[in-house]
C-alpha cells in the first residue's frame, strides 16, 4: 500500500509540473536528450612506457605479499561446523601447511583433517591483487567438484580480512553467496568464520581456530 501511495504522489507531482511549466519541461527533456547523445570523454591512451610500468607494478610483490609470507608454516586447526541452523555443531581437527609460491606472489594452503566424520582434504590459493587493492582467493576440496572464489579488503586496524564471493550450492546447482571473516590477532593465531546465504538468509557454516606450530 505504501508503495502505491508513493507512486501515485510521484505521478501527481509530475502532472502538476507539466501543467504549470510546459516549456521548462520541454527544454529540460531536450537538454537531457542532447546530453545523452554527447559522446563520453575517453581517457587519453597510454604510451608503451606507461603500459610497461603498469604491468610491472601489477606483477611485483609488495608489502601485503611480504605480510602474507609471514603466515607461512604449519598450523593446527580446530573446526566447528553446522549443517543446518538450530542443529548441534560438529567439531573436528586438522592441519594446514601454508607456502608462498610463484616468486612470493601467492600463498598455497594445503589442508588435511576430518569433516563430518570423513577424511577431508582441501587446497586454497590466497593472493593480493595490486591493481584491485584487495585480497583474492580460491578454494577446492574433496567434498565438491567446484571452486569457490572470494575477494576482500583488510581492515588494518583490526588485522581482519572481510571476504565475499560465491560457491556452488549442490542442492540447486546454482551459485550461492558466501562471506568469510579472517582475523589475525597475533603472529601465531588465526580465526576464520564462513557464512552462506540460503533463501535470502545468512547462516554460519564454519568456524576455525588456527594455531601456528
C-alpha positions as CSV (number, residue, x, y, z in Angstrom):
1,X,0.0,0.0,0.0
2,X,2.8,2.4,0.9
3,X,4.5,1.8,-2.5
4,X,1.3,2.5,-4.4
5,X,0.8,5.8,-2.5
6,X,4.3,6.9,-3.2
7,X,3.9,6.1,-6.9
8,X,0.6,8.0,-7.0
9,X,2.2,11.0,-5.3
10,X,5.1,10.9,-7.8
11,X,2.8,10.8,-10.9
12,X,0.6,13.6,-9.4
13,X,3.7,15.8,-8.9
14,X,4.8,15.2,-12.5
15,X,1.4,16.1,-13.8
16,X,1.3,19.3,-11.7
17,X,4.7,20.4,-13.1
18,X,3.5,19.7,-16.6
19,X,0.5,21.9,-16.3
20,X,2.4,24.9,-14.9
21,X,5.8,24.6,-16.6
22,X,5.3,23.1,-20.0
23,X,8.2,25.0,-21.7
24,X,10.6,24.3,-18.9
25,X,9.8,20.6,-19.1
26,X,10.3,20.5,-22.8
27,X,13.6,22.4,-22.5
28,X,14.8,20.0,-19.8
29,X,13.9,17.0,-22.0
30,X,15.7,18.4,-24.9
31,X,18.8,19.2,-22.8
32,X,18.7,15.7,-21.3
33,X,18.5,14.1,-24.8
34,X,21.4,16.2,-26.1
35,X,23.5,15.2,-23.0
36,X,22.7,11.5,-23.7
37,X,23.7,11.9,-27.3
38,X,27.0,13.6,-26.5
39,X,29.9,11.1,-26.6
40,X,31.6,10.3,-23.3
41,X,35.1,11.6,-22.8
42,X,37.7,8.9,-23.2
43,X,40.8,8.6,-21.1
44,X,43.9,9.5,-23.1
45,X,45.7,6.5,-24.5
46,X,48.7,5.2,-22.5
47,X,52.1,5.1,-24.2
48,X,54.2,1.9,-24.2
49,X,56.3,3.1,-21.2
50,X,53.3,3.8,-19.1
51,X,51.8,0.4,-20.0
52,X,55.0,-1.4,-19.1
53,X,55.2,0.4,-15.7
54,X,51.6,-0.5,-15.0
55,X,52.3,-4.2,-15.7
56,X,55.5,-4.1,-13.6
57,X,53.6,-2.6,-10.7
58,X,50.9,-5.2,-11.1
59,X,53.3,-8.2,-11.1
60,X,55.8,-7.0,-8.4
61,X,55.1,-8.4,-4.9
62,X,54.7,-5.7,-2.3
63,X,54.1,-5.2,1.4
64,X,50.9,-7.2,1.5
65,X,52.7,-10.1,-0.1
66,X,55.5,-9.8,2.5
67,X,52.9,-9.8,5.2
68,X,51.2,-12.8,3.7
69,X,54.6,-14.7,3.6
70,X,54.8,-14.2,7.4
71,X,51.8,-16.6,7.8
72,X,53.7,-19.4,6.0
73,X,54.3,-22.5,8.1
74,X,52.5,-25.4,9.8
75,X,49.2,-24.7,11.6
76,X,47.0,-26.9,13.8
77,X,43.3,-26.4,13.1
78,X,40.2,-26.8,15.4
79,X,37.0,-26.7,13.4
80,X,33.3,-26.3,14.3
81,X,30.8,-26.7,11.5
82,X,27.0,-26.5,11.1
83,X,24.9,-28.3,8.5
84,X,21.5,-26.7,9.5
85,X,20.5,-23.8,11.7
86,X,19.5,-24.9,15.1
87,X,21.2,-28.2,14.8
88,X,24.2,-29.2,17.0
89,X,27.6,-28.4,15.6
90,X,30.2,-31.0,14.6
91,X,33.8,-30.5,15.9
92,X,37.0,-31.8,14.2
93,X,40.7,-31.2,14.0
94,X,43.2,-30.9,11.1
95,X,46.4,-29.3,9.9
96,X,47.3,-26.6,7.4
97,X,50.5,-26.0,5.6
98,X,51.0,-22.5,4.1
99,X,53.7,-21.8,1.5
100,X,54.3,-18.9,-0.8
101,X,54.7,-19.8,-4.5
102,X,55.2,-18.1,-7.8
103,X,58.0,-15.9,-6.6
104,X,56.2,-14.8,-3.5
105,X,53.0,-13.7,-5.3
106,X,50.6,-16.3,-4.0
107,X,50.2,-18.5,-0.9
108,X,49.3,-22.1,-1.4
109,X,47.3,-23.6,1.5
110,X,47.1,-27.3,1.9
111,X,44.6,-28.7,4.5
112,X,44.2,-32.3,5.8
113,X,41.8,-33.4,8.5
114,X,38.2,-34.6,9.1
115,X,34.9,-33.1,8.2
116,X,31.5,-34.6,9.2
117,X,33.3,-37.8,10.2
118,X,35.0,-38.2,6.8
119,X,38.6,-37.6,5.6
120,X,38.8,-34.1,4.4
121,X,41.4,-32.6,2.0
122,X,41.5,-29.1,0.6
123,X,43.7,-26.6,-1.2
124,X,43.5,-22.9,-1.4
125,X,45.3,-20.1,-3.2
126,X,45.5,-16.7,-1.5
127,X,47.0,-13.6,-3.1
128,X,46.9,-9.8,-3.1
129,X,45.8,-8.1,-6.4
130,X,48.0,-5.0,-6.7
131,X,45.5,-3.4,-9.2
132,X,42.3,-4.1,-7.3
133,X,44.0,-3.4,-4.0
134,X,42.4,-6.4,-2.4
135,X,43.0,-10.0,-1.4
136,X,41.8,-12.7,-3.8
137,X,41.3,-16.4,-3.0
138,X,40.2,-19.7,-4.4
139,X,39.4,-22.9,-2.6
140,X,38.7,-26.5,-3.7
141,X,38.4,-29.8,-1.8
142,X,37.4,-33.4,-2.0
143,X,33.8,-32.7,-0.8
144,X,32.9,-31.0,-4.1
145,X,33.8,-30.5,-7.8
146,X,33.6,-26.8,-7.9
147,X,35.9,-23.9,-7.0
148,X,35.0,-21.1,-4.6
149,X,36.1,-17.6,-5.5
150,X,36.4,-14.8,-2.9
151,X,37.7,-11.2,-2.8
152,X,38.1,-8.9,0.2
153,X,39.9,-6.0,1.8
154,X,41.8,-5.8,5.0
155,X,40.9,-3.6,7.9
156,X,44.4,-2.6,9.0
157,X,43.3,-1.5,12.5
158,X,42.0,-4.9,13.4
159,X,44.0,-7.1,11.0
160,X,40.8,-8.6,9.6
161,X,40.1,-9.5,6.0
162,X,36.4,-9.5,5.0
163,X,35.9,-11.7,2.0
164,X,32.8,-12.0,-0.2
165,X,32.1,-14.3,-3.1
166,X,30.3,-17.4,-4.2
167,X,30.3,-21.2,-4.5
168,X,28.1,-23.8,-6.0
169,X,25.1,-25.0,-3.9
170,X,24.9,-28.7,-4.6
171,X,21.2,-28.8,-3.8
172,X,20.3,-26.3,-6.5
173,X,23.2,-26.4,-8.9
174,X,23.4,-22.6,-8.7
175,X,25.8,-20.2,-7.1
176,X,25.1,-19.1,-3.5
177,X,26.6,-16.0,-1.8
178,X,29.4,-16.6,0.6
179,X,31.1,-14.5,3.2
180,X,34.3,-15.0,5.2
181,X,35.9,-13.2,8.1
182,X,39.5,-13.9,8.8
183,X,41.2,-12.3,11.8
184,X,44.9,-12.3,12.7
185,X,45.1,-11.5,16.5
186,X,48.8,-12.2,16.5
187,X,51.6,-14.0,14.6
188,X,50.6,-17.4,15.9
189,X,46.8,-17.3,15.8
190,X,44.1,-17.0,13.1
191,X,40.3,-17.0,13.5
192,X,38.2,-18.0,10.5
193,X,34.4,-17.8,10.0
194,X,32.4,-18.7,7.0
195,X,28.8,-17.8,6.2
196,X,26.4,-18.9,3.4
197,X,23.2,-17.2,2.2
198,X,20.3,-19.5,1.6
199,X,16.8,-18.3,0.6
200,X,17.9,-14.7,1.4
201,X,19.0,-15.7,4.9
202,X,22.6,-15.9,6.1
203,X,23.8,-18.8,8.2
204,X,27.2,-19.5,9.8
205,X,28.6,-22.7,8.3
206,X,32.0,-23.0,9.8
207,X,34.4,-21.6,12.4
208,X,38.0,-22.4,12.7
209,X,40.9,-21.6,15.0
210,X,44.4,-21.9,13.7
211,X,47.5,-22.1,15.9
212,X,51.0,-22.0,14.4
213,X,53.3,-24.8,15.4
